[in-house]
Amino acid sequence: MVSSGAMSASGNLMDFLDEPFPDVGTYEDFHTIDWLREKSRDTDRHRKITSKSKESIWEFIKSLLDAWSGWVVMLLIGLLAGTLAGVIDLAVDWMTDLKEGVCLSAFWYSHEQCCWTSNETTFEDRDKCPLWQKWSELLLSQSEGASAYILNYLMYILWALLFAFLAVSLVRVFAPYACGSGIPEIKTILSGFIIRGYLGKWTLLIKTVTLVLVVSSGLSLGKEGPLVHVACCCGNFFSSLFSKYSKNEGKRREVLSAAAAAGVSVAFGAPIGGVLFSLEEVSYYFPLKTLWRSFFAALVAAFTLRSINPFGNSRLVLFYVEYHTPWYMAELFPFILLGVFGGLWGTLFTRCNIAWCRRRKTTRLGKYPVLEVIVVTAITAIIAYPNPYTRQSTSELISELFNDCGALESSQLCDYINDPNMTRPVDDIPDRPAGVGVYTAMWQLALALIFKIVITIFTFGMKIPSGLFIPSMAVGAMAGRMVGIGVEQLAYHHHDWIIFRNWCRPGADCVTPGLYAMVGAAACLGGVTRMTVSLVVIMFELTGGLEYIVPLMAAAVTSKWVADAFGKEGIYEAHIHLNGYPFLDVKDEFTHRTLATDVMRPRRGEPPLSVLTQDSMTVEDVETLIKETDYNGFPVVVSRDSERLIGFAQRRELILAIKNARQRQEGIVSNSIMYFTEEPPELPANSPHPLKLRRILNLSPFTVTDHTPMETVVDIFRKLGLRQCLVTRSGRLLGIITKKDVLRHMAQMANQDPESIMFN
């Protein structure tokens, strides 16, 4: 036997792993983090800092800096997210107008900025000024006629194609992860999944640049979803500067949750809505501390955007509205009808878009992303230009649809027949019969609505940044405005009907069509995303319509009920399942009466579970086991005969530990015994040095018995964020259940393809 003196002489070497070594505790790409272990490591780190802070002034200052680091990160995220959002808004404004013309005094001015600076602009012709020239005026010196129209039409299409081509090329070459909305992946990452590079610096840069290009191209997409991705990239960048967050994936996700709130804050100018969106829609783990920090990040981001003032109206958003008429109880019926429309549109869009995206993934269509973007952009530009409501940017369209018709409005939607004897104040214009312009606008809006419904299905999911909030709101706003005008005209011509008699007297301002547009927008956005509370708050922050919370709530709840009747999945959850990400949704219910033994592996007929023994395997045995299997970790047992569970060792940490031991510890060879106990095993005198790996062993792995109901197991995985759970009976190891096993079992119980869950 090895003498005790020899063993003690090598004791320091054998225990070298008591010191941390590089990369321990990190995770491989496309794997799930262990929330319990990350929480435990952060508690240990905090305990160590607290105990050290009492030793000296310097250690006390370091502990204060550590405590404040979270707030510093939030401040930096808010500043950068707000700045990027402001720059994107200004660039989109200029490049959208560039498709139609150019400013002669300064080509970097948008149409509006150009006419602001002109001294020759009159109020009646505020959209026309000598300094702003359409392409036909610049190239042909004529603004009217067929040739001028055709040239403007061609320039519009060419600019759109150029912007779209640049965007898809940049994404494809430099940052493939910069495509799409980003919210499905952000949700998955916040649930504990690792996607390396998804929140990287290149993704941040390319997504910011290409977002400007695609929104300016006129495609049916918005910048709001991608802005959440951009803000999370900012959060990831700043968290990597502080070891508190860079070395702990659980703490990093707290920062990303707050960054998502800042993203919505600058996308909609809705700081409170952003916090609620992060809480309701994207976050998986949201402690109270994260709520405060999210609020602070959203506040800083909104303040930064307000300082930049990209819309020039001292507001955070483009479509701020003020209505002068209250709503009446009888109007709840059309509001609820808009909610039903929103729910049906949400269901139709989700099913059609997922079917198209699945076709893109499984056929040759997916091999030509550049061609697909060019074709969709060409079709969009060709059909959009003739209709004024599809030609203008979607944000401007929504703004026009939300607006109340005042005395100074020049929109076709406000072309009513005025009573020459009217002497009312400007703000209180009574309901009037619709003029020719309103009827023209109605059929143009109907065509625009059909076009938007169809083209958005094919646009969302292409290999370019593409948000869904604005197109969904546009669909709802168009439907809502048409319903509003219909109700307004009905009330005007039939004010003696019983439903109008109590609240709509002749000559009164009864119905506000812009309010119907706002309610329709909320209903359609709710139908697609299944948001409720955060949606209502975002809408009233977005529009300033605090008085209209009840109509918004009625429409949002109705749209969710209707959409849920056809399927519980919103568009983001559907895309998560389409991509096979391991996302265990808190909203999913598991009601089947299966047991842990029905789901655990190994099942009957399968080879026995791969395990490590506590003190009888050599380094070579473990390396062979790692090479022959692809498991993320191995249970450690007393012996193969007893199968008594000791703990659990992660695959990655085993590989790193053996590699480091070979480099740093003399005498470690392939036939060295590996042990996970406190004391080394008794070995023959000529044996090589054993290798102690107790430090990397998780001595308290989560276990359940084989008769635990799967309903309980699913709940444990959800609430504790487990990667795996060991199944035992009387302390004896029987099997293992991983997160992938749980998701596949749930898919099987729901009659879905269990093989669609691809990642661990």
N, C-alpha and C positions, 0 to 999 in steps of 0.2 A: 504493500500500500504506500501511497505518497505520504511522506512524513509531514507532521503538522508544521514544522519549521519551513519546509519548502512551500507549503500552501500559503502560510502567512507572508512569506517573502514575495510571492506573486499576487498577494491580495489586492494591492493598489492597482495593478495592471488589470486584474479581472473585473474590478469595479469601475473601470474607466467610464462606463456608460452612465454612472451616476452624474457625470457632467453632460450637459446637453451637447449634441453634435449637429452639424448643419443639416437642414431640411427635415429634421424630425418633427412630426406633427403637421406636416404639409400633406396635401392631397393631390392625386393624379387628376389629369383633365377628364371631364365627363364622369366624375364620381361625386357622390353625395358626402357632405361633411357630417361629422358626428357632433351634434349640438351639445350633448351632455358633456363630452370631453372638452369642447371649447369653453363651455361655461365653467367647468372645474378648473381649467388652466387659467382663466381670467381671475377666478377667485383666489387661486394660489398666488398669482402675480400681485394682486391687490393687497393680499395679506403681507407679502414680503415688503412691498413699498411702505405700508403702514408701520410695520415693525422697524424698518430702517429709518423712517422719518424722525424717530425719537433719538437717534444716535448723534446727529449733528444738524447745524443750520442748513448746510448745503443739501443734505438728504431731505430736509423738510421743504426746502424750495423746490427740489425735484418732484416731491410728491404733489405740491401745489400745481406745478406745470403739467403733471400727468392728469390731474383732475380737470384742469382748464383746457386740455388739448382737444376734448370733444367740441367745446364751444368755438374754439379757433377754427377747427375743421368746418363746422357749420357756417361760420362767417365767410370763409374762403369759398365754399361751395355756392353760397348765396350770391356773392360778388361776381364769380365767374359765370354762373348760370344766367344771372340777370343781364350781364354784359353781352354774352353770346346771343341771348334771345333778342336783345335790342338791335344788335348788328344784323341778325337774320331778318328781323322785321323790316329794317331800313333797306337791306339789299333786295329782299323780295319785292318791296314796293317799287324800287327803281327798275329791276329786271322785268317785272310784269308789264310796266308801262313801255319798256324798250321794244316790246313786240309790236306796239302800235305807232311809236314815233320817238322823237329825240328832242332834247332841249338844246337850243342853239347857243344860249349863253353859257351853259355848263352841262356837258353831256351826262354827268353823274346825278343830275337832279331828276326826280320823278316828275310826272305831269303836274301834280298838285304843288310841289315845291317850286317848279318852274314858273307857274302862274302866280304863286305868292310873291315872287320877286319882281314880277312885271308891274310897271306903273300904268299899263294900258288896259288892264283887266277891268271889266265892268261887272256889277253884281248879276245882271241878267245873263251875261255870257261868261260866267266865272270859269267854265271848263274850256273856254277858247281864249288863247292869248297868242300874240304874234311870235313870242319866243319859243312856243311849243309847236313843232311841225310834225304832221303825220308823214309816213314814208312817201306817200304819193305826192305830198306838197314839196318834199325835199328833192325827190328824184324826177318828178314829172311836172312840178309847179302847178298842180291842180288838185283840189280837194274833193270835187264832186265828179260824177260820171262813172261809166262802166270801167274804163281803164284804171281810174284811181282806186275803185273798189277792188278790182282783181289784184292790183299790185299790193294793196294793204293786206288782202286775203293771203297772198303768197308769202309776204314778209312775216305775217303772223305764224304761218305753218313752218316756215324755215327756222325762225327763232325758237319755236317750240321744239322742233326736232334737234336743233343744235344743243339746247339746254339738256334735253333728255339723254342724248347720246353722250355728252360729257359726263353726266351724272352716272349712268350705268357703267361707263368705261372706268371711271375713277373707283367706283365700288368694286368692280370685278378685279381690277389690277392691284389696288392698294389695301382695301379693307372689305373683304366679303361679308364680314359681320355687320357692316353699316347699312345693310338693306332691311326692308320691312319696317314695322312699327317699333319693335323692340320691347313692347310691353309683355308679350307672352314669355320671352326669354328673361326679362327682368323679374317677373313673378317666379319663374323657375329658379333663378339664381338666389332670390331672396328666401326661397324655401330650403336652400342649402346645397344646391347643385353647383358644380364648378364648370364654367365655360371659359377657359383661358383665352384672353385676347378680345373677349366680347365687350369689355369695358376698358380697352387699352387706349393709348394715346393716339395711335393711327386711326382707330375707329372714331374717336372724338373729333379729330380734325376732318376726316373725310365725310363723316355724317353731317357735320356743320356746313361744309361747303356744298355737298350734294343736296342737302335739304333746301337750300336757297334755289338751286338749279331746278329741282323737280317741281317745287311749288310755283316757280316762275313760268315753267313750261305750260301750265294750264291743265295738267292732269288732274283727275278727280281724286285728290288726296289732300291731306292737311299736314301741318307741321307740329300739331299738339302732342301726338303719341311719341314721335321721334325726339321731341324736346325732353321728354322724361328720360329717354335713353341717353341723350346728351348730358343731362344733369347727373345721371348715375355714373357716367364716365368721369365727370368732374369729381364726384364723390370718391370714386375708386382711386383717382390720381392723388387727391389730397390725403386719403387715408393711408396710402403707401408711404407717405412722408413721416408718419408717426408709428413707431414700433408697436404701440398699444393696439393699433388696428391692422397693421400690415402682417403681424404674426398671429393674429387670431381671426379666423374666418367668421366666427359668430359675431364678434364686435364689428367687423367690417360690414356685415349685413345690416347692423343698426344704422350705420352711416348711410348706406345705400337707400334704406327706407326713408330717411330724412331727405336725401337728395331727390328721390322720386316726388316728394311733396313740393320741393323747390321747383322741379320741372313743370308740374301742373300750375304752380303759382305764377310762373312767367308765361306759360302757354295761354292761360285764360285771364291773367290778372286776378287770380282768385286764391289768396294765401290760405284762407280757412278751408276752402274747397280742396286745395292741394293736400292739406294734412288729412282731411277726411278720405280723399281718394287713396292716399297711401295706406291708410288704416283699413278701408273697406275693400279695396280692389287688389292691391299689389303685395302688401306685406304679409309675411307668414308669422313672424315673431315681432311683436310691437309692444315692448314694455313702456311704462309711464314715462320713463326718462327719455325714450325715443320720441314720445309725443311732444314733449317740451322742446326738444332739439329740432324736431321737424317744423314746429311752429316758428322757431327762431330763424331757421334756414329759409323758410317760405317768406318770412317777413323781410329779411335782408335782400332776397332775390327780387321781391316785388318793389322794394324801395329803390334798388339799383335800376330796374327797368323803368320806373317812374322818373328817375333822374335823367335817363337817356331820352325819354318822351318820344318814342319812335313814331307815334301817330299824330303828333303835333296838336293834340286836343286836351293835353294835361290829364288824360285818362290812361289806364293800364291796358285797355282793350279798344278794338276798333268799333264794336257795336254797343256802345253805351246808349241806352234809350231812356226817355222820360215820357210816361203816359199821363194824360190829364183826366182820364175817366176811370171810375172804379168798375170792377166786374160785378155781375149780378148772378144770383143763384141759378137762374134758368140757363146761364151759359155753361154750367158744369156738364150738361149733356153733350154739347159739341166738344168740350175739352176731353171728356172720357172717350168719345168717338175717335179723337186724335190719338189718345192713348192706345186704343185698339189697333189703329193703323200703324202706330209705332211698333207695337208688339209683332204684328204680322210682317212688317217690313224687316224687323230684326231677324225673325225666323227665316224668311225668304233669303235674305242676304247671307246669313251664316251658312245655310245649307248649300246654296249655289256657290258661294265663294270657296267653301271647303271642298266641294266636288271638283271645282276647277283647279284648285291648288293640288288636290290629290292626283288629278290628271296630269298636271305639270310635273309632279314628282315621278310618276310611273310611266310616262311616255317620252318620246323624243323631244317633246316641246321644251322640257327642262334643259336641254342641251344648248338652246339658243336664246339665252336671256337678253342679249343685246337686241336681237331681231324682234323679240316679243315687245320690248319696251318701245322700239321705234315704230312698230305697227300700231300699237295701242295709242301712242302719242299722235301719230298721223291721223288715225280715225277720230280721236278726240278733237284735234285742232280743226279738221275739215268740217265736222258736224257742229262744233261749238261756235265758230265764227259768225255764221249768219244770225244766230239768236243772241240778242244783247244780254240775256240773263245767263247764258253759258259762256259768253265771250269774256265777261269781266271776272275778276278773281272771286273765288268762292266766298272769301271773307267779306268782300264788298257786296256780294249778292245777299248774304245773310243780313248785313247791316241795312241794306235797302228794304229787305222784307220785314225787318223788325221795326223800322221807323214808323212813327205816327205821321199822318198827313197834316202838316201845318200849312199856314198860308204861304210860306216861302219855298215849299217843296216843288221841284221841277220834274220829279219822276213820273213815268207813265202811270204808275199805280195810284197816283194822286190826281188823275185827270177826271175830276168830278164836275158835274154841271152845277155852277154856283147860282144861288138866289141873288139877283141884283139888289134886293132890298135888305140884305143881311147887314146888321150893324153890331154883331157880337164881337167880343174881344178875340184877338188872334188865337189864343190858346184853346178856346172853346168853340171850335167850328162844328156846327150840327151835322148829323148824317145827311148825305146828299145823294141824288141819283147818280149812278155811274155814267161816265162819259165814254167816248169812243176809245180813248187811251186805256181805260181800265179793262174794257173787253178785249182789246188787242193784247194787253199784258197778261190777261187770264189764259188765253190759248198759247201764248209764248211760254208762260210758266208751266202749263200742262205738258208741252213738248219737252221743256227743260227737265221736268220731273221724271218723265219716262227715260230720257237720255241718261240722267244722273243715276237712276236706279240700276240701269243695265251696265253702264260703263264702269261704275265703282266696283261691281262684282269682279270684273276682269283686271282692274288696276291694283287693288289691294293684294299684296303678296308677291308682286314682281320684285326683281332684284335691284330695287332702288328704295330709299327711305320713303315710307308711305304711312301717313297717319289716317285714322278713320273718323275722328271726332267731327271735323269740319264737313266732310261729305255727308255724314249721317245727319248732322244738324241742317244742312242745306236741303236735303230731301224732306225733312220734317217741316222746315220753315216754308218751303214752297207749298206743300199740301196745306199747312196751317193758314197761310195767307189767303189761299183760294177759298178755304172754308170760311175764314173771317169775312171776306168780301161778300160771300154768299149769304151769311147770317146778317150782315149789315144791310144788304139790299132787301132781304126778306123783312127785316124790322122796319125799314123805311117805307116799303110799299104796303105792308100789312100790319101797321102799328095798332090796328084795332083788334087783332087776334088776342086771345086770352093770355097767351104766354108773354106777349109784348106789352099788353095794356097797363100792367102794374108799374113797369120801369122804363118804358120807352115812349115818351110823349112826342108828338110831332114837333120838329124844330129842336130836339134835344140831341146831344152827342152821346149815343147809347153804346155802340159797339166799336171796339178798337181792333181792326184787322191785324195790326202789328203784334198784339198780345197773342192772338191765335198762332201766328208764326213762331213766337217764342215758345209757346206750349207744345206745338208740333215738333219743334227742334229738340226739346227735352224728351219728348215721347220716343222719337226715333233713335236718339242716342242711348236712351235707357233700354230700348228693345234690342239693340245690337250688343251693348256691353253688360246689360243687367245691373247697372248701377242704380241706386235709389237715393240714399241720403246725400252722398257726396255730389250726385248729379244736380239735385235741387239747389244745394248751396252754391255750386259752381255757376248755375244758371242765374241765380239772383245776384251773385257777385259780378257776373259777367255783364249783366244788363242794368244793374241798379234797381231792378223791379222788386223791391222788398215786399210791396203790397200784394204781389201776385204769387205768394208762396203756395197758397191752397190750390189754385189751378195747376201749378207745376207739380205739386205732390200728387194730385189726382191723376194727372197724365202719366207720371213716372211709375206709380204703383200699378195702374191699369196696364201699361205697356209691359211691365215685368210679369204680371199675372198671365197675360195673353201669351207672351213669348215662352214662359215656363210651361205652359200647357202643352206646347209642342216639343219641348226639350229643355233640360236644365242648363245646358252649356251656353255661355256667351261666346262671342267671337274669339276672345283671347284663350279661353279654356279649350275651345275646339282646335285652335292652332297648336296649343301645347300637346294635345293628344295626337294630332296629325304628325307632329315631329317626334313623337315617342319619348318626350321628356318625362322623368320620374317625378311627377307633381301630384302630391296627395292633397286634393282639395278639401279644405275644411267644410265646404258647403255640401259635399257629397254625403249621402246617408248610406250606411251599410246595415241592412236588416236581415241578412241571411243567417241561418242557424248552423253554420259550419264551425269546426273546432281547429285549434292550432295544429293538431296532428294531421288534418286533411290538407294543410298548406305547406307544412315544413318539408325540407329536404334533408336526407334522401327519402324518396318515396319507395314503395315496394318495387322490387326488381331493379332498383338503381344501386350502383356500387356504394359501399359504406362511406360515411362522412370522413373527409380528410382532416386529421387532427395532429397536434404536436403533443409529445409527452413531456412531463416536467423535467426529467433528468436522464433520459436514455437515448436521445437521438443525437447523431453527429451533425456537424456543419454540412457535410456532403448530403446527408439524408434530407435536411431541410431545404438545401439549394435544389435538390432533385424534385422535391415536392412542389416548390415554387415554380420551377421550370415546366413541370408537367400539368399544372393547373392554372386557372386564371381567376381564382377566388380572391376577394379583397382582404381576407384575413382567415385565421385558423383558430379554433378553440384549443385550449391547452388542458390536457387531462392528466391525472396521476399516472395511469398506465392504460394500455389498450385493453387490458382485461377488466379493470374496474370501471373505466369510463367516467370516473368521478371528476367533475368539472373544477378547474383551478382558476381559469381566466380566459382572456381572448387577446391574440396578438395580430396587429395589422400587417398585411403583406408588405406594404411599402416600408414600414419601419423595420421589419425583419431584414429586408434587402439592404437598407442603409446601415443597420447595425452590423451586419456581417461584413459589409464592405469597409466600414470604418475600423472594425476590429482587426481585419487583415492588414490594414495600413498602419494602425497605431499600436497594436499590441503584439509583442513578439511571441512566437510559439503557437499561434493560432493556425491550424492546418485543417485540411478537409476532414480528418477523423477526430478532431477535437469534439469533446462532448459539450452540447449546449444544455444549460440548465436554467430554470426559471424560479428556483427556490432561493431562500436566504443563504443557506449553507451549501457548499459544493458537495456532490456525491463522492462516495469513496471509490477511488480508481486505482488500478494497478500502478506500481512504481514507475514503469517506463511509459506511462500514458502521456500524450501531449497536454499542454495547458487547456483546461476547460474554459468555456466562454459563458459568462453570466449575463443573462438578458432580462433580468427581473424588472428593470426600469421601464422597458417598453411594454410590459404586460399590463393589460387592464384587469385588475383583480376584482372588479365589481361589474362584470357585463350584465346587461339586463336579461333576465330569464323569465320565462313563463312555463307553466306545466302543460303537458300535452292535451289536457282537457279544458284549457282556457278558451272561451268562445272567441271566434274571430272578430266579432263586434268589438270586444274589449281590446284585442290585439291592434286592430285598425286605429282605435282611439288612442292607444299608447303611442303608436308610430306618429300619429298626427300631432299630439300634444307635447311629446318629448323630442320629436325630430330624430328618431332613431335611424341608424343605417341598417342594423341587423339586431335580431333578438334570438337568444338561444332557447331551445325547448328541452326541458329536463323532466325527470320523474324520480322523486326521492334523491335528488342531488346527482343522478346519473344522466349524462348527456344523451339525448335521443336524436336531435337534429337542429336545424337552423332555419329561421325565416328572415329573408332580406326585404328591403323596401320594394325591390322589383317583384319579389314573390307576392307581396301584398297587393301591389297594383295589378299584376297579372290575374290574381284570383278575383279581384273586384271586376276586372274587365270580363272575365269568364262568366261571373255571376250575372253581369249585365248583358250577356249574349254578344259581347264584342270580341275582336281578335286579341287574345292575350299576347301574341307575338309582336303587337304594335308597340309594346313597352320595350325600348331598345337599350336604355342605359341603366346603370346601377344607381 
